[in-house]
Amino acid sequence: MLLYPTLLTAAFAATGMAAAAPAHTTGNKGTASLVQVRNPNFEFRHGPLALAKAYQKFGAPIPEDLRAAVARFRRNQKRQTGTVETDAEKHDVEYLTPISIGTPPQDLIVDFDTGSSDLWVFSTEMAAKDIKGQAVYDPNNSSTSEKLQGSTWQITYGDGSSSSGDVYLDTVTIGNLTVPNQAVEAAKKVSDEFTDDPNNDGLLGLGFSSINTVQPTPQNTFFDNVKKNLDTPLFTTDLKHGAPGSYNFGYIDPAAYIGNISWTPVDNSQGFWGFTSPGYAVGTETLRNHSISGIADTGTTLLLLPKSIVKAYYSEVQGAQYDSSQGGYVFPCSPTPPDFVFGVNNGIVTVPGDMVLYAPIDSANQNCFGGIQSDTGIGFSIFGDVALKTSFVVFDAGGLQLGWAAK
Ligand SMILES: O=C(c1ccc(-c2ccco2)nc1O)N(Cc1ccccn1)C1CC1
Protein backbone atom coordinates (compact mmCIF):
# COMPACT_ATOMS: atom_id res chain seq x y z
CA MET A 1 0.00 0.00 0.00
CA LEU A 2 1.58 3.25 -1.19
CA LEU A 3 1.07 5.10 2.05
CA TYR A 4 2.76 2.53 4.30
CA PRO A 5 6.31 2.68 2.89
CA THR A 6 6.15 6.45 2.89
CA LEU A 7 5.11 6.54 6.53
CA LEU A 8 7.70 3.92 7.49
CA THR A 9 10.46 5.85 5.77
CA ALA A 10 9.27 9.09 7.30
CA ALA A 11 9.11 7.49 10.75
CA PHE A 12 12.70 6.29 10.48
CA ALA A 13 13.83 9.62 9.06
CA ALA A 14 12.37 11.31 12.11
CA THR A 15 14.77 9.33 14.30
CA GLY A 16 17.70 9.96 12.00
CA MET A 17 17.89 6.21 11.42
CA ALA A 18 17.79 4.69 7.98
CA ALA A 19 14.54 3.11 6.96
CA ALA A 20 15.05 -0.59 7.62
CA ALA A 21 17.75 -1.11 5.01
CA PRO A 22 17.63 -4.60 3.53
CA ALA A 23 19.73 -6.78 5.82
CA HIS A 24 22.41 -8.73 3.99
CA THR A 25 22.49 -11.94 5.91
CA THR A 26 25.00 -14.68 5.50
CA GLY A 27 25.95 -17.66 7.67
CA ASN A 28 24.55 -21.08 8.49
CA LYS A 29 20.94 -21.92 9.35
CA GLY A 30 19.93 -20.29 12.63
CA THR A 31 22.75 -17.80 12.49
CA ALA A 32 22.95 -14.58 10.48
CA SER A 33 25.57 -11.91 10.21
CA LEU A 34 24.03 -8.57 9.19
CA VAL A 35 26.24 -6.41 7.06
CA GLN A 36 25.10 -2.90 8.07
CA VAL A 37 24.37 -0.49 5.31
CA ARG A 38 25.50 3.04 6.04
CA ASN A 39 22.43 5.25 6.08
CA PRO A 40 23.05 7.82 3.34
CA ASN A 41 20.57 10.12 5.07
CA PHE A 42 22.46 9.95 8.35
CA GLU A 43 24.72 12.84 7.47
CA PHE A 44 24.54 14.78 10.68
CA ARG A 45 27.12 14.02 13.31
CA HIS A 46 26.69 16.08 16.40
CA GLY A 47 29.27 15.95 19.18
CA PRO A 48 27.10 17.22 22.05
CA LEU A 49 24.37 14.76 21.06
CA ALA A 50 26.85 11.86 21.02
CA LEU A 51 28.29 13.00 24.36
CA ALA A 52 24.81 13.38 25.92
CA LYS A 53 23.91 9.88 24.74
CA ALA A 54 27.11 8.53 26.32
CA TYR A 55 26.29 10.23 29.66
CA GLN A 56 22.71 8.88 29.40
CA LYS A 57 23.98 5.36 28.63
CA PHE A 58 26.01 5.29 31.81
CA GLY A 59 23.40 7.13 33.90
CA ALA A 60 25.65 10.15 34.39
CA PRO A 61 23.90 13.49 34.92
CA ILE A 62 23.95 15.70 31.81
CA PRO A 63 25.48 19.13 32.52
CA GLU A 64 23.06 22.02 31.84
CA ASP A 65 25.18 23.56 29.07
CA LEU A 66 25.35 20.21 27.26
CA ARG A 67 21.60 19.75 27.68
CA ALA A 68 21.03 23.20 26.17
CA ALA A 69 23.31 22.41 23.21
CA VAL A 70 21.41 19.21 22.52
CA ALA A 71 18.03 20.98 22.83
CA ARG A 72 19.14 23.62 20.31
CA PHE A 73 20.26 20.85 17.95
CA ARG A 74 17.02 18.92 18.27
CA ARG A 75 14.96 22.09 17.69
CA ASN A 76 16.81 22.71 14.47
CA GLN A 77 16.28 19.22 13.21
CA LYS A 78 13.49 19.40 10.58
CA ARG A 79 13.01 15.80 9.68
CA GLN A 80 9.28 15.22 9.79
CA THR A 81 6.93 14.52 6.96
CA GLY A 82 3.53 12.89 6.96
CA THR A 83 0.77 11.53 4.75
CA VAL A 84 -2.90 11.09 5.47
CA GLU A 85 -5.58 9.63 3.20
CA THR A 86 -8.72 11.63 2.47
CA ASP A 87 -11.94 10.04 1.22
CA ALA A 88 -14.42 11.64 -1.20
CA GLU A 89 -18.08 11.61 -0.29
CA LYS A 90 -20.78 11.00 -2.94
CA HIS A 91 -20.27 13.39 -5.89
CA ASP A 92 -17.03 14.50 -4.23
CA VAL A 93 -19.11 16.90 -2.14
CA GLU A 94 -16.39 16.92 0.49
CA TYR A 95 -13.20 15.03 1.27
CA LEU A 96 -13.11 13.54 4.76
CA THR A 97 -9.87 12.82 6.60
CA PRO A 98 -9.16 10.97 9.88
CA ILE A 99 -7.53 12.76 12.82
CA SER A 100 -6.93 11.81 16.47
CA ILE A 101 -7.44 14.13 19.44
CA GLY A 102 -6.48 13.67 23.08
CA THR A 103 -5.19 10.93 25.39
CA PRO A 104 -6.24 8.20 24.89
CA PRO A 105 -6.72 9.21 21.23
CA GLN A 106 -10.28 10.02 20.13
CA ASP A 107 -10.67 9.36 16.38
CA LEU A 108 -12.76 11.77 14.31
CA ILE A 109 -13.19 12.29 10.57
CA VAL A 110 -13.09 15.93 9.47
CA ASP A 111 -13.16 18.12 6.36
CA PHE A 112 -9.70 19.57 5.60
CA ASP A 113 -10.50 23.10 4.45
CA THR A 114 -7.83 25.35 2.90
CA GLY A 115 -10.55 28.08 2.81
CA SER A 116 -10.80 28.46 6.59
CA SER A 117 -8.51 28.40 9.62
CA ASP A 118 -10.39 26.90 12.57
CA LEU A 119 -10.04 23.32 13.77
CA TRP A 120 -13.47 22.69 15.25
CA VAL A 121 -15.20 19.41 16.10
CA PHE A 122 -18.54 18.08 17.26
CA SER A 123 -18.29 17.71 21.04
CA THR A 124 -20.00 16.46 24.17
CA GLU A 125 -20.84 20.12 24.89
CA MET A 126 -23.50 20.12 22.16
CA ALA A 127 -27.20 19.46 22.63
CA ALA A 128 -27.97 15.83 21.76
CA LYS A 129 -30.58 16.94 19.18
CA ASP A 130 -27.81 18.58 17.11
CA ILE A 131 -25.78 15.36 16.86
CA LYS A 132 -26.98 12.84 14.26
CA GLY A 133 -24.38 10.13 13.85
CA GLN A 134 -21.23 12.22 14.13
CA ALA A 135 -18.31 11.22 16.38
CA VAL A 136 -17.78 13.75 19.17
CA TYR A 137 -14.72 15.02 21.06
CA ASP A 138 -15.00 14.68 24.83
CA PRO A 139 -12.38 16.91 26.49
CA ASN A 140 -13.25 15.42 29.90
CA ASN A 141 -12.15 12.04 28.57
CA SER A 142 -8.69 13.27 27.61
CA SER A 143 -5.91 13.48 30.22
CA THR A 144 -4.06 15.99 28.02
CA SER A 145 -6.94 18.44 27.40
CA GLU A 146 -6.66 21.86 28.99
CA LYS A 147 -9.49 24.41 28.73
CA LEU A 148 -8.42 27.72 27.16
CA GLN A 149 -10.28 29.74 29.80
CA GLY A 150 -12.41 32.61 28.45
CA SER A 151 -11.90 31.71 24.81
CA THR A 152 -14.77 31.26 22.37
CA TRP A 153 -15.14 30.93 18.61
CA GLN A 154 -17.85 31.49 16.02
CA ILE A 155 -17.63 30.96 12.26
CA THR A 156 -20.06 31.54 9.40
CA TYR A 157 -19.30 29.93 6.04
CA GLY A 158 -20.19 31.18 2.60
CA ASP A 159 -22.97 28.64 2.16
CA GLY A 160 -24.68 30.07 5.25
CA SER A 161 -23.65 27.25 7.56
CA SER A 162 -22.21 28.16 10.97
CA SER A 163 -20.88 26.79 14.24
CA SER A 164 -19.59 28.10 17.58
CA GLY A 165 -18.26 26.97 20.94
CA ASP A 166 -15.32 27.08 23.32
CA VAL A 167 -11.68 26.03 23.12
CA TYR A 168 -9.33 23.38 24.56
CA LEU A 169 -5.65 22.75 24.02
CA ASP A 170 -5.02 19.09 23.36
CA THR A 171 -2.81 16.69 21.42
CA VAL A 172 -3.79 16.33 17.75
CA THR A 173 -2.31 13.64 15.50
CA ILE A 174 -2.67 13.52 11.71
CA GLY A 175 -0.92 10.60 10.01
CA ASN A 176 2.39 10.38 11.90
CA LEU A 177 2.47 14.08 12.79
CA THR A 178 1.56 15.17 16.31
CA VAL A 179 1.00 18.67 17.73
CA PRO A 180 0.91 18.53 21.54
CA ASN A 181 -0.93 21.78 22.30
CA GLN A 182 -3.22 22.32 19.34
CA ALA A 183 -6.23 24.62 19.82
CA VAL A 184 -9.22 22.31 19.43
CA GLU A 185 -12.46 24.28 19.08
CA ALA A 186 -15.23 22.27 20.72
CA ALA A 187 -18.63 22.98 19.21
CA LYS A 188 -21.55 23.88 21.47
CA LYS A 189 -23.78 24.84 18.53
CA VAL A 190 -23.77 23.88 14.83
CA SER A 191 -26.22 24.81 12.07
CA ASP A 192 -28.44 22.18 10.45
CA GLU A 193 -26.07 21.81 7.45
CA PHE A 194 -23.54 20.21 9.81
CA THR A 195 -26.07 18.25 11.90
CA ASP A 196 -27.52 16.79 8.68
CA ASP A 197 -24.07 15.62 7.44
CA PRO A 198 -23.55 12.44 9.49
CA ASN A 199 -20.11 11.64 8.09
CA ASN A 200 -18.44 14.91 8.96
CA ASP A 201 -17.27 15.40 12.57
CA GLY A 202 -15.81 18.88 12.05
CA LEU A 203 -13.43 21.02 10.02
CA LEU A 204 -9.64 21.33 10.07
CA GLY A 205 -8.67 24.71 8.63
CA LEU A 206 -5.56 24.85 6.46
CA GLY A 207 -5.93 28.55 5.65
CA PHE A 208 -3.76 31.21 7.30
CA SER A 209 -4.07 31.67 11.07
CA SER A 210 -4.85 35.39 10.53
CA ILE A 211 -8.53 34.49 10.02
CA ASN A 212 -8.85 32.05 12.93
CA THR A 213 -12.03 33.11 14.77
CA VAL A 214 -11.01 32.33 18.40
CA GLN A 215 -11.51 35.35 20.69
CA PRO A 216 -9.92 37.11 22.54
CA THR A 217 -6.73 35.50 21.13
CA PRO A 218 -6.82 33.88 17.66
CA GLN A 219 -5.11 30.45 17.62
CA ASN A 220 -2.73 28.74 15.19
CA THR A 221 -3.84 26.15 12.67
CA PHE A 222 -2.48 22.61 12.89
CA PHE A 223 -0.27 23.33 9.88
CA ASP A 224 1.13 26.53 11.43
CA ASN A 225 1.96 24.57 14.58
CA VAL A 226 3.50 21.55 12.84
CA LYS A 227 5.41 23.34 10.08
CA LYS A 228 8.50 24.10 12.21
CA ASN A 229 9.01 20.32 12.49
CA LEU A 230 8.56 19.68 8.77
CA ASP A 231 11.45 19.23 6.35
CA THR A 232 9.88 22.11 4.46
CA PRO A 233 6.83 24.21 5.40
CA LEU A 234 4.37 23.01 2.78
CA PHE A 235 1.52 20.56 2.29
CA THR A 236 0.17 19.04 -0.91
CA THR A 237 -3.30 17.94 -1.99
CA ASP A 238 -4.06 15.06 -4.30
CA LEU A 239 -7.87 14.95 -4.36
CA LYS A 240 -9.48 12.37 -6.64
CA HIS A 241 -12.85 11.90 -8.32
CA GLY A 242 -14.84 9.39 -6.23
CA ALA A 243 -11.73 7.81 -4.75
CA PRO A 244 -9.50 8.36 -1.73
CA GLY A 245 -6.92 11.07 -2.21
CA SER A 246 -4.17 12.26 0.11
CA TYR A 247 -2.74 15.23 1.95
CA ASN A 248 1.05 15.14 2.38
CA PHE A 249 2.87 17.37 4.84
CA GLY A 250 6.49 18.46 4.54
CA TYR A 251 7.40 16.96 1.16
CA ILE A 252 6.54 16.89 -2.52
CA ASP A 253 6.05 13.30 -3.72
CA PRO A 254 7.58 13.18 -7.23
CA ALA A 255 5.48 10.07 -7.99
CA ALA A 256 2.25 12.00 -7.36
CA TYR A 257 2.36 14.18 -10.47
CA ILE A 258 3.52 14.30 -14.09
CA GLY A 259 5.26 17.05 -16.06
CA ASN A 260 6.30 20.28 -14.39
CA ILE A 261 4.79 22.11 -11.45
CA SER A 262 3.55 25.59 -12.44
CA TRP A 263 4.23 28.00 -9.56
CA THR A 264 2.34 31.21 -8.85
CA PRO A 265 2.68 33.66 -5.94
CA VAL A 266 0.13 33.55 -3.10
CA ASP A 267 -1.69 36.63 -1.78
CA ASN A 268 -2.60 35.66 1.81
CA SER A 269 -3.81 39.15 2.77
CA GLN A 270 -7.37 37.84 3.29
CA GLY A 271 -6.17 34.74 5.11
CA PHE A 272 -6.74 32.51 2.07
CA TRP A 273 -4.45 30.78 -0.47
CA GLY A 274 -5.15 33.51 -3.05
CA PHE A 275 -3.66 33.69 -6.54
CA THR A 276 -4.37 35.27 -9.93
CA SER A 277 -4.84 33.17 -13.05
CA PRO A 278 -3.88 34.96 -16.30
CA GLY A 279 -6.71 33.52 -18.39
CA TYR A 280 -8.93 30.69 -19.49
CA ALA A 281 -10.03 28.67 -22.50
CA VAL A 282 -13.09 26.61 -23.41
CA GLY A 283 -12.38 23.26 -25.07
CA THR A 284 -9.37 23.36 -27.37
CA GLU A 285 -9.37 27.11 -28.09
CA THR A 286 -6.33 29.23 -27.21
CA LEU A 287 -6.11 30.84 -23.77
CA ARG A 288 -7.99 34.14 -23.54
CA ASN A 289 -6.26 36.85 -21.48
CA HIS A 290 -8.55 37.46 -18.52
CA SER A 291 -7.18 37.97 -15.01
CA ILE A 292 -9.00 35.74 -12.53
CA SER A 293 -8.31 36.41 -8.84
CA GLY A 294 -9.38 33.57 -6.61
CA ILE A 295 -8.45 31.14 -3.88
CA ALA A 296 -7.58 27.45 -3.76
CA ASP A 297 -10.28 26.10 -1.43
CA THR A 298 -10.60 22.37 -0.67
CA GLY A 299 -13.68 23.22 1.46
CA THR A 300 -15.74 24.42 -1.51
CA THR A 301 -17.05 21.71 -3.83
CA LEU A 302 -17.43 23.62 -7.10
CA LEU A 303 -15.35 25.92 -9.34
CA LEU A 304 -16.87 29.41 -8.86
CA LEU A 305 -15.78 31.91 -11.54
CA PRO A 306 -16.72 35.41 -12.78
CA LYS A 307 -20.19 35.49 -14.38
CA SER A 308 -18.79 36.55 -17.77
CA ILE A 309 -16.52 33.49 -17.94
CA VAL A 310 -19.29 31.16 -16.78
CA LYS A 311 -21.56 32.55 -19.52
CA ALA A 312 -18.82 32.15 -22.12
CA TYR A 313 -18.27 28.55 -21.09
CA TYR A 314 -21.93 27.50 -21.09
CA SER A 315 -22.52 29.29 -24.42
CA GLU A 316 -20.51 26.39 -25.85
CA VAL A 317 -22.51 23.68 -24.08
CA GLN A 318 -25.52 22.41 -26.02
CA GLY A 319 -28.79 23.02 -24.17
CA ALA A 320 -27.14 24.75 -21.20
CA GLN A 321 -29.24 27.30 -19.36
CA TYR A 322 -29.40 29.09 -16.03
CA ASP A 323 -32.10 27.25 -14.06
CA SER A 324 -33.29 29.51 -11.23
CA SER A 325 -35.05 26.57 -9.61
CA GLN A 326 -31.62 24.93 -9.28
CA GLY A 327 -29.77 28.17 -8.61
CA GLY A 328 -27.23 27.54 -11.31
CA TYR A 329 -26.41 26.41 -14.83
CA VAL A 330 -27.90 23.10 -15.89
CA PHE A 331 -27.34 21.16 -19.12
CA PRO A 332 -28.07 17.74 -20.67
CA CYS A 333 -25.88 15.05 -19.06
CA SER A 334 -24.75 13.97 -22.55
CA PRO A 335 -22.83 14.64 -24.65
CA THR A 336 -19.87 15.41 -22.39
CA PRO A 337 -19.34 19.20 -22.27
CA PRO A 338 -16.05 20.81 -23.37
CA ASP A 339 -12.99 20.97 -21.08
CA PHE A 340 -12.38 24.16 -19.09
CA VAL A 341 -8.77 25.36 -19.02
CA PHE A 342 -7.31 28.02 -16.72
CA GLY A 343 -3.82 29.46 -16.65
CA VAL A 344 -1.37 29.18 -13.75
CA ASN A 345 1.62 31.42 -14.50
CA ASN A 346 3.04 30.06 -17.79
CA GLY A 347 1.25 26.71 -17.41
CA ILE A 348 -2.34 25.57 -17.72
CA VAL A 349 -4.73 23.39 -15.71
CA THR A 350 -7.36 21.43 -17.63
CA VAL A 351 -10.68 20.61 -15.97
CA PRO A 352 -11.99 17.72 -18.12
CA GLY A 353 -15.55 18.14 -19.40
CA ASP A 354 -16.68 15.07 -17.49
CA MET A 355 -15.67 16.86 -14.27
CA VAL A 356 -17.88 19.81 -15.22
CA LEU A 357 -20.71 17.27 -15.39
CA TYR A 358 -21.15 17.67 -11.69
CA ALA A 359 -24.29 15.68 -10.84
CA PRO A 360 -27.68 14.75 -12.31
CA ILE A 361 -30.48 17.02 -11.04
CA ASP A 362 -33.16 14.38 -11.55
CA SER A 363 -33.47 10.62 -11.15
CA ALA A 364 -34.02 10.34 -14.90
CA ASN A 365 -30.40 11.57 -15.14
CA GLN A 366 -31.36 13.68 -18.12
CA ASN A 367 -30.05 17.04 -16.93
CA CYS A 368 -26.91 17.76 -14.92
CA PHE A 369 -25.90 20.56 -12.58
CA GLY A 370 -22.69 22.22 -13.72
CA GLY A 371 -19.44 21.99 -11.72
CA ILE A 372 -18.66 25.52 -12.93
CA GLN A 373 -20.90 28.23 -11.47
CA SER A 374 -20.77 31.98 -10.80
CA ASP A 375 -18.77 33.58 -7.98
CA THR A 376 -21.20 36.53 -7.86
CA GLY A 377 -21.33 38.14 -4.43
CA ILE A 378 -18.24 36.46 -2.99
CA GLY A 379 -15.73 39.06 -4.15
CA PHE A 380 -13.27 36.56 -5.60
CA SER A 381 -13.31 33.28 -7.50
CA ILE A 382 -13.08 29.95 -5.74
CA PHE A 383 -11.03 27.11 -7.21
CA GLY A 384 -12.79 24.38 -5.26
CA ASP A 385 -12.67 20.59 -5.53
CA VAL A 386 -13.83 20.53 -9.19
CA ALA A 387 -10.58 22.37 -10.07
CA LEU A 388 -8.34 20.83 -7.39
CA LYS A 389 -9.11 17.16 -8.11
CA THR A 390 -7.70 17.49 -11.63
CA SER A 391 -4.32 18.45 -10.18
CA PHE A 392 -1.58 17.80 -7.66
CA VAL A 393 -1.38 21.09 -5.76
CA VAL A 394 1.45 22.33 -3.51
CA PHE A 395 0.47 24.79 -0.77
CA ASP A 396 3.91 26.26 -0.01
CA ALA A 397 3.90 28.55 3.05
CA GLY A 398 7.70 28.89 2.90
CA GLY A 399 7.80 30.35 -0.58
CA LEU A 400 4.23 31.75 -0.22
CA GLN A 401 3.35 30.15 -3.55
CA LEU A 402 0.97 27.61 -5.03
CA GLY A 403 2.21 24.88 -7.34
CA TRP A 404 -0.17 23.16 -9.78
CA ALA A 405 0.77 20.01 -11.71
CA ALA A 406 -1.07 17.48 -13.84
CA LYS A 407 -1.28 13.88 -12.60
O1 LIG B 1 -17.20 29.26 3.16
C1 LIG B 1 -16.25 29.99 3.10
C2 LIG B 1 -15.65 30.62 4.27
C3 LIG B 1 -14.63 30.05 4.98
C4 LIG B 1 -14.16 30.70 6.10
C5 LIG B 1 -14.73 31.91 6.46
C6 LIG B 1 -14.25 32.56 7.63
C7 LIG B 1 -14.83 33.60 8.30
C8 LIG B 1 -13.99 33.88 9.35
C9 LIG B 1 -12.92 33.00 9.27
O2 LIG B 1 -13.09 32.20 8.21
N1 LIG B 1 -15.73 32.48 5.75
C10 LIG B 1 -16.16 31.86 4.65
O3 LIG B 1 -17.13 32.37 3.86
N2 LIG B 1 -15.67 30.26 1.92
C11 LIG B 1 -16.10 29.57 0.73
C12 LIG B 1 -17.34 30.20 0.17
C13 LIG B 1 -18.13 29.39 -0.57
C14 LIG B 1 -19.25 29.94 -1.11
C15 LIG B 1 -19.57 31.25 -0.90
C16 LIG B 1 -18.72 32.00 -0.10
N3 LIG B 1 -17.61 31.48 0.45
C17 LIG B 1 -14.60 31.22 1.88
C18 LIG B 1 -13.34 30.65 1.42
C19 LIG B 1 -14.11 31.75 0.67
PDBQT file of the ligand as one rigid body, heavy atoms in Angstrom, charges set to zero:
ROOT
HETATM    1  O1  LIG A 501     -17.196  29.263   3.162  1.00  0.00    +0.000 OA
HETATM    2  C1  LIG A 501     -16.246  29.986   3.101  1.00  0.00    +0.000 C 
HETATM    3  C2  LIG A 501     -15.647  30.625   4.265  1.00  0.00    +0.000 A 
HETATM    4  C3  LIG A 501     -14.634  30.046   4.984  1.00  0.00    +0.000 A 
HETATM    5  C4  LIG A 501     -14.158  30.705   6.103  1.00  0.00    +0.000 A 
HETATM    6  C5  LIG A 501     -14.726  31.911   6.459  1.00  0.00    +0.000 A 
HETATM    7  C6  LIG A 501     -14.251  32.565   7.634  1.00  0.00    +0.000 A 
HETATM    8  C7  LIG A 501     -14.826  33.603   8.303  1.00  0.00    +0.000 A 
HETATM    9  C8  LIG A 501     -13.995  33.881   9.352  1.00  0.00    +0.000 A 
HETATM   10  C9  LIG A 501     -12.925  32.999   9.273  1.00  0.00    +0.000 A 
HETATM   11  O2  LIG A 501     -13.085  32.198   8.211  1.00  0.00    +0.000 OA
HETATM   12  N1  LIG A 501     -15.730  32.483   5.748  1.00  0.00    +0.000 NA
HETATM   13  C10 LIG A 501     -16.160  31.859   4.647  1.00  0.00    +0.000 A 
HETATM   14  O3  LIG A 501     -17.133  32.369   3.856  1.00  0.00    +0.000 OA
HETATM   15  N2  LIG A 501     -15.672  30.257   1.920  1.00  0.00    +0.000 N 
HETATM   16  C11 LIG A 501     -16.096  29.569   0.730  1.00  0.00    +0.000 C 
HETATM   17  C12 LIG A 501     -17.344  30.199   0.166  1.00  0.00    +0.000 A 
HETATM   18  C13 LIG A 501     -18.132  29.395  -0.569  1.00  0.00    +0.000 A 
HETATM   19  C14 LIG A 501     -19.249  29.939  -1.114  1.00  0.00    +0.000 A 
HETATM   20  C15 LIG A 501     -19.569  31.255  -0.899  1.00  0.00    +0.000 A 
HETATM   21  C16 LIG A 501     -18.719  32.001  -0.099  1.00  0.00    +0.000 A 
HETATM   22  N3  LIG A 501     -17.609  31.475   0.446  1.00  0.00    +0.000 NA
HETATM   23  C17 LIG A 501     -14.602  31.220   1.884  1.00  0.00    +0.000 C 
HETATM   24  C18 LIG A 501     -13.337  30.651   1.419  1.00  0.00    +0.000 C 
HETATM   25  C19 LIG A 501     -14.109  31.746   0.673  1.00  0.00    +0.000 C 
ENDROOT
TORSDOF 0
